[in-house]
Amino acid sequence: MEIIQIVGLGIVVTILIVIIKQQRPELAIQLSVITGVVIFSMMLGKINSVVTLMKDLAQKSNVSVLYMGTIMKIIGVAYIAEFGAQICRDAGEGAVASKIEFAAKVIVIVLAIPVIVAVFDSLLKLIP
C-alpha cells in the first residue's frame, strides 16, 4: 500500500526536520519542500488516472470537454495553492500562505465563470 510508504516517509522526514531545525533551519525547509515534491511525484500516476476517467465520463455523458477542463483546472489550482501555502506555513510565513490562498480563491472564481454562466443559461431555458 502506497499510503504506508507515504506516511512512513512523512514521519521519518518530520523526525529529521525536528532534529535539523535546531541547527540548520534553512536545510529543514529544503528537506520539507523536497519531501513534498517526492510525495507529489508519487501521486502523479493516480492523478493522471483520475483526469483520464473524468474525460471519459465527460464524453459519455455529453458534457462539454470545456467544462470538464475548467473543473480540472479549478481542482489543480486548489491543490497547488494548498501545497504552496503549506510550504510557506512550514517556513513560518503564515502571511504569505494567506495571500496564496486568497489568490487561489480569486483564480477559482474567474475560472468558474463559464460554468456559472452555463448553469444560469440552462436555468433560464427551463423557466417559461
GROMACS elastic network, one bead per residue, 0.5 to 0.9 nm:
[ bonds ]
;  ai    aj funct       b0    kb
    1     4     6  0.57491   500
    1     5     6  0.70800   500
    2     5     6  0.51301   500
    2     6     6  0.62049   500
    2     7     6  0.86019   500
    2    42     6  0.87087   500
    3     7     6  0.59573   500
    3     8     6  0.82771   500
    4     7     6  0.51840   500
    4     8     6  0.58933   500
    4     9     6  0.84149   500
    5     8     6  0.50454   500
    5     9     6  0.60155   500
    5    10     6  0.84627   500
    6     9     6  0.50907   500
    6    10     6  0.60509   500
    6    11     6  0.86142   500
    6    39     6  0.67325   500
    6    42     6  0.86476   500
    7    11     6  0.61026   500
    7    12     6  0.85721   500
    8    11     6  0.52037   500
    8    12     6  0.61693   500
    8    13     6  0.85037   500
    9    12     6  0.52277   500
    9    13     6  0.60194   500
    9    14     6  0.83892   500
    9    35     6  0.80489   500
    9    39     6  0.86541   500
   10    13     6  0.52159   500
   10    14     6  0.59402   500
   10    15     6  0.86038   500
   10    35     6  0.75663   500
   10    36     6  0.89459   500
   10    39     6  0.87916   500
   11    14     6  0.50190   500
   11    15     6  0.62201   500
   11    16     6  0.86302   500
   12    15     6  0.52422   500
   12    16     6  0.62905   500
   12    17     6  0.86408   500
   13    17     6  0.59903   500
   13    18     6  0.85631   500
   13    31     6  0.75575   500
   13    32     6  0.74780   500
   13    35     6  0.73975   500
   14    18     6  0.61815   500
   14    19     6  0.86515   500
   14    32     6  0.80555   500
   15    18     6  0.51886   500
   15    19     6  0.63449   500
   15    20     6  0.86289   500
   16    19     6  0.51370   500
   16    20     6  0.59449   500
   16    21     6  0.82633   500
   16    28     6  0.79801   500
   16    31     6  0.87011   500
   17    20     6  0.50231   500
   17    21     6  0.55542   500
   17    22     6  0.87333   500
   17    25     6  0.83922   500
   17    27     6  0.83186   500
   17    28     6  0.50529   500
   17    29     6  0.79347   500
   17    31     6  0.71989   500
   17    32     6  0.74444   500
   18    21     6  0.53531   500
   18    22     6  0.71945   500
   18    28     6  0.78730   500
   19    22     6  0.62910   500
   19    23     6  0.77120   500
   19    28     6  0.87395   500
   20    23     6  0.54594   500
   20    24     6  0.57117   500
   20    25     6  0.67495   500
   20    27     6  0.72463   500
   20    28     6  0.59222   500
   21    24     6  0.53063   500
   21    26     6  0.76719   500
   21    27     6  0.74030   500
   21    28     6  0.53187   500
   21    29     6  0.82075   500
   22    25     6  0.64117   500
   22    28     6  0.89610   500
   23    27     6  0.89227   500
   24    27     6  0.54731   500
   24    28     6  0.66051   500
   25    29     6  0.64539   500
   25    30     6  0.88110   500
   25    91     6  0.87560   500
   26    29     6  0.52730   500
   26    30     6  0.64287   500
   26    31     6  0.87337   500
   26    91     6  0.86258   500
   27    30     6  0.50659   500
   27    31     6  0.61157   500
   27    32     6  0.85896   500
   28    31     6  0.50745   500
   28    32     6  0.62158   500
   28    33     6  0.87430   500
   28    91     6  0.88852   500
   29    32     6  0.50347   500
   29    33     6  0.62723   500
   29    34     6  0.86310   500
   29    87     6  0.80419   500
   29    90     6  0.70983   500
   29    91     6  0.61423   500
   30    33     6  0.51195   500
   30    34     6  0.61000   500
   30    35     6  0.85033   500
   31    34     6  0.51260   500
   31    35     6  0.60757   500
   31    36     6  0.85812   500
   32    35     6  0.51493   500
   32    36     6  0.62417   500
   32    37     6  0.87445   500
   32    87     6  0.75526   500
   32    90     6  0.78656   500
   33    36     6  0.50639   500
   33    37     6  0.62745   500
   33    38     6  0.86600   500
   33    87     6  0.66487   500
   34    37     6  0.50880   500
   34    38     6  0.61556   500
   34    39     6  0.86481   500
   35    38     6  0.50392   500
   35    39     6  0.61638   500
   35    40     6  0.84814   500
   36    39     6  0.52152   500
   36    40     6  0.60612   500
   36    41     6  0.85490   500
   36    83     6  0.79411   500
   36    87     6  0.84544   500
   37    41     6  0.60352   500
   37    42     6  0.85364   500
   38    41     6  0.51106   500
   38    42     6  0.62135   500
   38    43     6  0.88132   500
   39    42     6  0.50223   500
   39    43     6  0.65172   500
   40    43     6  0.51726   500
   40    44     6  0.64720   500
   41    44     6  0.51814   500
   41    45     6  0.80776   500
   42    45     6  0.71402   500
   42    46     6  0.83063   500
   43    46     6  0.52774   500
   43    47     6  0.61967   500
   43    48     6  0.86437   500
   44    48     6  0.60577   500
   44    49     6  0.86067   500
   45    48     6  0.50814   500
   45    49     6  0.62997   500
   45    50     6  0.88192   500
   46    49     6  0.50616   500
   46    50     6  0.63849   500
   46    51     6  0.87532   500
   47    50     6  0.51650   500
   47    51     6  0.62603   500
   47    52     6  0.86526   500
   48    51     6  0.51157   500
   48    52     6  0.61527   500
   48    53     6  0.85747   500
   49    52     6  0.51607   500
   49    53     6  0.61373   500
   49    54     6  0.86170   500
   50    53     6  0.50561   500
   50    54     6  0.61060   500
   50    55     6  0.86340   500
   51    54     6  0.51185   500
   51    55     6  0.62496   500
   51    56     6  0.86714   500
   51    72     6  0.74831   500
   52    55     6  0.51757   500
   52    56     6  0.62512   500
   52    57     6  0.86734   500
   53    56     6  0.50785   500
   53    57     6  0.61438   500
   53    58     6  0.85642   500
   54    57     6  0.50779   500
   54    58     6  0.60950   500
   54    59     6  0.86717   500
   54    68     6  0.73422   500
   54    72     6  0.85694   500
   55    58     6  0.50596   500
   55    59     6  0.62920   500
   55    60     6  0.86958   500
   55    65     6  0.71286   500
   55    68     6  0.70640   500
   55    69     6  0.82420   500
   56    59     6  0.52097   500
   56    60     6  0.62103   500
   56    61     6  0.86117   500
   57    60     6  0.50983   500
   57    61     6  0.60069   500
   57    62     6  0.83939   500
   57    63     6  0.82876   500
   58    61     6  0.52964   500
   58    62     6  0.59917   500
   58    64     6  0.67456   500
   58    65     6  0.63457   500
   58    67     6  0.88041   500
   58    68     6  0.66647   500
   59    62     6  0.52226   500
   59    63     6  0.63277   500
   59    64     6  0.75425   500
   59    65     6  0.72177   500
   60    63     6  0.78021   500
   61    64     6  0.88894   500
   62    65     6  0.85614   500
   63    66     6  0.84027   500
   63    67     6  0.72624   500
   63    68     6  0.74817   500
   64    67     6  0.54814   500
   64    68     6  0.67083   500
   64    69     6  0.87045   500
   65    68     6  0.50407   500
   65    69     6  0.58993   500
   65    70     6  0.84258   500
   66    69     6  0.50885   500
   66    70     6  0.61682   500
   66    71     6  0.87031   500
   67    71     6  0.62111   500
   67    72     6  0.86126   500
   67   114     6  0.77196   500
   67   115     6  0.62925   500
   68    71     6  0.50247   500
   68    72     6  0.61418   500
   68    73     6  0.85510   500
   69    72     6  0.50816   500
   69    73     6  0.61467   500
   69    74     6  0.86316   500
   70    73     6  0.50363   500
   70    74     6  0.62187   500
   70    75     6  0.86945   500
   70   111     6  0.64766   500
   70   112     6  0.70810   500
   70   114     6  0.83219   500
   70   115     6  0.78308   500
   71    74     6  0.50528   500
   71    75     6  0.62861   500
   71    76     6  0.86013   500
   71   111     6  0.82344   500
   71   112     6  0.76537   500
   71   115     6  0.84879   500
   72    75     6  0.50761   500
   72    76     6  0.61091   500
   72    77     6  0.86148   500
   73    77     6  0.60972   500
   73    78     6  0.85667   500
   73   108     6  0.84740   500
   73   111     6  0.77505   500
   74    77     6  0.51230   500
   74    78     6  0.62421   500
   74    79     6  0.87601   500
   74   104     6  0.89970   500
   74   107     6  0.80690   500
   74   108     6  0.55667   500
   74   109     6  0.87832   500
   74   111     6  0.67143   500
   74   112     6  0.75544   500
   75    78     6  0.51157   500
   75    79     6  0.62934   500
   75    80     6  0.86302   500
   75   108     6  0.86174   500
   76    79     6  0.52300   500
   76    80     6  0.60319   500
   76    81     6  0.83623   500
   77    80     6  0.52396   500
   77    81     6  0.58884   500
   77    82     6  0.84057   500
   77   104     6  0.63759   500
   77   105     6  0.88025   500
   77   107     6  0.77079   500
   77   108     6  0.71526   500
   78    81     6  0.52517   500
   78    82     6  0.61082   500
   78    83     6  0.86183   500
   78   101     6  0.84600   500
   78   104     6  0.65581   500
   78   105     6  0.80760   500
   78   108     6  0.78011   500
   79    82     6  0.51197   500
   79    83     6  0.61412   500
   79    84     6  0.86394   500
   80    83     6  0.50560   500
   80    84     6  0.61582   500
   80    85     6  0.84946   500
   80   104     6  0.87909   500
   81    84     6  0.51109   500
   81    85     6  0.59298   500
   81    86     6  0.84528   500
   81    97     6  0.86703   500
   81   100     6  0.62132   500
   81   101     6  0.61086   500
   81   103     6  0.84262   500
   81   104     6  0.60628   500
   82    85     6  0.50784   500
   82    86     6  0.60565   500
   82    87     6  0.85886   500
   82    97     6  0.85897   500
   82   100     6  0.82409   500
   82   101     6  0.71317   500
   82   104     6  0.87935   500
   83    86     6  0.52963   500
   83    87     6  0.63471   500
   83    88     6  0.87981   500
   84    87     6  0.51484   500
   84    88     6  0.63100   500
   84    89     6  0.86930   500
   84    97     6  0.72354   500
   84   100     6  0.73124   500
   84   101     6  0.88107   500
   85    88     6  0.50646   500
   85    89     6  0.61750   500
   85    90     6  0.85999   500
   85    93     6  0.87982   500
   85    94     6  0.79516   500
   85    96     6  0.74213   500
   85    98     6  0.70770   500
   85    99     6  0.84302   500
   85   100     6  0.60762   500
   85   101     6  0.67363   500
   86    90     6  0.60705   500
   86    91     6  0.85732   500
   86    94     6  0.87696   500
   86    97     6  0.69290   500
   87    90     6  0.50270   500
   87    91     6  0.63364   500
   87    92     6  0.87699   500
   87    93     6  0.86382   500
   87    97     6  0.79964   500
   88    91     6  0.50584   500
   88    92     6  0.63745   500
   88    93     6  0.50683   500
   88    94     6  0.64331   500
   88    95     6  0.84810   500
   88    96     6  0.65066   500
   88    97     6  0.53716   500
   89    93     6  0.51268   500
   89    95     6  0.83803   500
   89    96     6  0.80807   500
   89    97     6  0.61361   500
   90    93     6  0.73808   500
   90    94     6  0.84597   500
   91    94     6  0.82986   500
   92    95     6  0.87562   500
   93    96     6  0.55034   500
   93    97     6  0.64074   500
   93    98     6  0.88573   500
   94    98     6  0.61937   500
   94    99     6  0.87333   500
   95    98     6  0.51400   500
   95    99     6  0.64371   500
   95   100     6  0.88178   500
   96    99     6  0.50604   500
   96   100     6  0.62869   500
   96   101     6  0.87119   500
   97   100     6  0.51082   500
   97   101     6  0.63113   500
   97   102     6  0.86697   500
   98   101     6  0.50970   500
   98   102     6  0.61567   500
   98   103     6  0.86416   500
   99   103     6  0.61067   500
   99   104     6  0.85152   500
  100   103     6  0.51485   500
  100   104     6  0.61654   500
  100   105     6  0.86988   500
  101   104     6  0.50361   500
  101   105     6  0.62653   500
  101   106     6  0.87779   500
  102   105     6  0.51647   500
  102   106     6  0.64199   500
  102   107     6  0.87360   500
  103   106     6  0.51590   500
  103   107     6  0.61933   500
  103   108     6  0.85976   500
  104   107     6  0.50306   500
  104   108     6  0.60460   500
  104   109     6  0.86208   500
  105   108     6  0.50694   500
  105   109     6  0.62885   500
  105   110     6  0.87038   500
  106   109     6  0.51785   500
  106   110     6  0.62826   500
  106   111     6  0.86550   500
  107   110     6  0.50680   500
  107   111     6  0.60706   500
  107   112     6  0.84758   500
  108   111     6  0.50840   500
  108   112     6  0.59885   500
  108   113     6  0.87705   500
  109   112     6  0.50686   500
  109   113     6  0.64301   500
  110   113     6  0.55443   500
  110   114     6  0.84443   500
  111   114     6  0.70582   500
  111   115     6  0.81675   500
  112   115     6  0.53488   500
  112   116     6  0.61643   500
  112   117     6  0.86560   500
  113   116     6  0.50479   500
  113   117     6  0.60559   500
  113   118     6  0.85667   500
  114   117     6  0.51002   500
  114   118     6  0.61779   500
  114   119     6  0.86905   500
  115   118     6  0.50881   500
  115   119     6  0.62594   500
  115   120     6  0.87303   500
  116   119     6  0.51266   500
  116   120     6  0.62773   500
  116   121     6  0.85878   500
  117   120     6  0.51656   500
  117   121     6  0.60744   500
  117   122     6  0.85985   500
  118   121     6  0.50112   500
  118   122     6  0.61605   500
  118   123     6  0.86116   500
  119   122     6  0.51293   500
  119   123     6  0.62295   500
  119   124     6  0.86720   500
  120   124     6  0.60808   500
  120   125     6  0.85924   500
  121   124     6  0.51332   500
  121   125     6  0.62951   500
  121   126     6  0.88277   500
  122   125     6  0.51886   500
  122   126     6  0.65042   500
  122   127     6  0.89807   500
  123   126     6  0.51544   500
  123   127     6  0.64400   500
  124   127     6  0.52142   500
  124   128     6  0.78342   500
  125   128     6  0.72242   500
